Amino acid sequence: MAAAGDMFLRARGRTLTAFRPDAEYQWKGPFYFIQGADPQFGLTKAWTHGDTENGDDEWAVEIKLAEQAVQAVNKLSPKPKFFVLCGDLVHGMPGTRWKKNQEQDLKDVLKNTDQDIPLVLVSGNHDIGNTPTSESIDDYCKNWGDDYFSFWVGGVFFIVLNSQLYYDCSKCPELKHAQDAWLDEQLATAAKQKCKHIIVFQHIPLFLSKPDEDDDYFNVNKPVRQEVMEKLDKAGVKAVFSGHYHRNAGGFYKGLEMVVSSAIGCQLGKDTHGLRVVVVTEEKVVHKYYSLTELGSHGIEKELLDMLAEQK
């Protein structure tokens, strides 16, 4: 396993070095992973004080919540295959005053994750900017690993995307074109390998509840959304898991499920700080959102554990 110093840089060369592809192409039976989103160190105070641009100078609340999340994940038995964080790791935008401190404090919490549970990190708008540049993306990659990549686990193909390139690529159009071409290649590879499922992770949801809903700060605009949804559905992608909304939501586009998970950090709706347990069986992908307290105290419910125990 990677040492603590480089556990955040396992996404390199457009793959995740924590898993060896040749050892993971084959289906080996049901497994599960944990999805979290938006630890977003600094948002609680900024939101409470009505100053989301400069009010993020305290994040003790988020440190405690992230610690609670890591402790809950570490206690789970059997262990999840990995722990994915779907963006907005911290609140500070690129170049803002507190960003580096927030990032260091988050790393200090995340490095306590069980070394046998790899972290999978996804870029959000606060990580690379609402209108990212090649510089802001490069800074993210130096700090957290590649902004998009793919990996295999137990016969299932996982794709991590930089959704900010779908939201606003006006300052780096060539990077969106590069990701688009790469994604086409990845979906073609998945088809050749005959994987059990394809699952996508990104920060911004394609949509919150309906594929044809109006454009919003919290979704991808309609023309790009339609193109991506159609591409993913045609390729047989089972589900897209995202964050960004700080509430639970989701829906379907044909056979593609859009899963929107609420935050580890600040809540903007009626949900609780939490994590999503995702069980992958041969036929389906089943998921449930747990509060941090519930998951930490009681673990995964019997119904989901029974799915993991099915004949391998």
Secondary structure, 3 states (H helix, E strand, C coil): CCCHHHCCCCEECCEECCCCHHHHCCCCCCEEEEEECCCCECHHHHHHCCCCCCCCCCCHHHHHHHHHHHHHHHHCCCCCCCEEEECCCECCCCCCCCHHHHHHHHHHHHCCCCCCCCEEEECCHHHHCCCCCHHHHHHHHHHHCCCCEEEEECCEEEEECCCHHHHCCCCCHHHHHHHHHHHHHHHHHHHHHCCCEEEEECCCCCCCCCCCCCCCCCCCCHHHHHHHHHHHHHCCEEEEEECCCCCCEEEEECCEEEEECCCCCCCCCCCCCEEEEEEECCCCEEEEEEEHHHHHHHCCCHHHHHHHCCCC
